Amino acid sequence: MYDKYSKIPRYVIESKLCSNAKLLYGEISLLCHKEGFCYASNKYLANTIHVTERTITRLISELEYQNLIIVEHSKG
């Protein structure tokens, strides 16, 4: 079953990340809940938290730099 709310750990909330990065972390965590990974497109994530795809790219880089997520690129 798909959870209807995001859980953001205290260490993420208290980090120096911007609010949108924290929100994106919560959304990615929610999408990873069932399978342990997330294949959502930047477009989907942008529509979900109401920012541009370019902003999503920047936020993902921030989360990856802080070692909060691991990004793997796939062809196609």
C-alpha positions as CSV (number, residue, x, y, z in Angstrom):
1,M,0.0,0.0,0.0
2,Y,1.2,3.5,-0.9
3,D,1.7,5.7,2.2
4,K,-0.2,9.0,2.1
5,Y,2.4,11.1,3.9
6,S,6.1,11.7,3.9
7,K,8.4,11.1,6.8
8,I,11.4,13.4,7.0
9,P,14.1,12.4,9.6
10,R,15.1,15.0,12.2
11,Y,18.7,15.1,10.9
12,V,17.3,16.2,7.5
13,I,15.0,18.8,9.0
14,E,17.9,20.2,11.0
15,S,20.3,20.3,8.1
16,K,21.3,23.4,6.2
17,L,19.5,22.2,3.1
18,C,16.9,24.6,1.7
19,S,13.2,23.8,2.4
20,N,12.5,22.5,-1.1
21,A,15.4,20.0,-0.8
22,K,13.9,18.7,2.4
23,L,10.5,18.4,0.8
24,L,12.0,16.6,-2.2
25,Y,13.8,14.2,0.2
26,G,10.5,13.4,1.8
27,E,8.9,12.8,-1.6
28,I,11.7,10.5,-2.8
29,S,11.6,8.6,0.5
30,L,7.9,8.1,0.1
31,L,8.4,6.8,-3.4
32,C,11.2,4.5,-2.2
33,H,9.2,3.0,0.6
34,K,7.9,0.0,-1.2
35,E,10.7,-1.1,-3.4
36,G,13.7,0.7,-1.9
37,F,14.4,2.8,-5.0
38,C,12.7,5.5,-7.0
39,Y,12.4,5.8,-10.7
40,A,10.4,9.1,-10.8
41,S,11.3,11.5,-13.5
42,N,12.4,15.1,-12.8
43,K,9.2,16.2,-14.5
44,Y,7.0,14.1,-12.1
45,L,8.9,15.4,-9.0
46,A,8.7,19.0,-10.3
47,N,4.9,18.7,-10.7
48,T,4.6,17.1,-7.2
49,I,6.4,19.8,-5.3
50,H,5.5,22.7,-7.7
51,V,9.0,23.7,-8.9
52,T,10.7,23.6,-12.3
53,E,12.6,20.5,-13.6
54,R,15.8,22.6,-13.4
55,T,15.2,23.2,-9.7
56,I,14.7,19.4,-9.2
57,T,18.1,18.8,-10.9
58,R,19.7,21.3,-8.5
59,L,18.0,19.8,-5.4
60,I,18.9,16.3,-6.3
61,S,22.5,17.4,-6.6
62,E,22.3,19.0,-3.1
63,L,20.8,15.8,-1.7
64,E,23.5,13.6,-3.4
65,Y,26.3,16.0,-2.2
66,Q,25.0,15.6,1.4
67,N,25.0,11.8,1.0
68,L,21.3,11.6,1.6
69,I,20.5,9.9,-1.7
70,I,22.4,7.9,-4.3
71,V,21.8,8.7,-7.9
72,E,22.2,6.0,-10.6
73,H,21.7,6.9,-14.2
74,S,20.1,4.5,-16.6
75,K,19.8,4.6,-20.4
76,G,16.4,5.3,-21.7
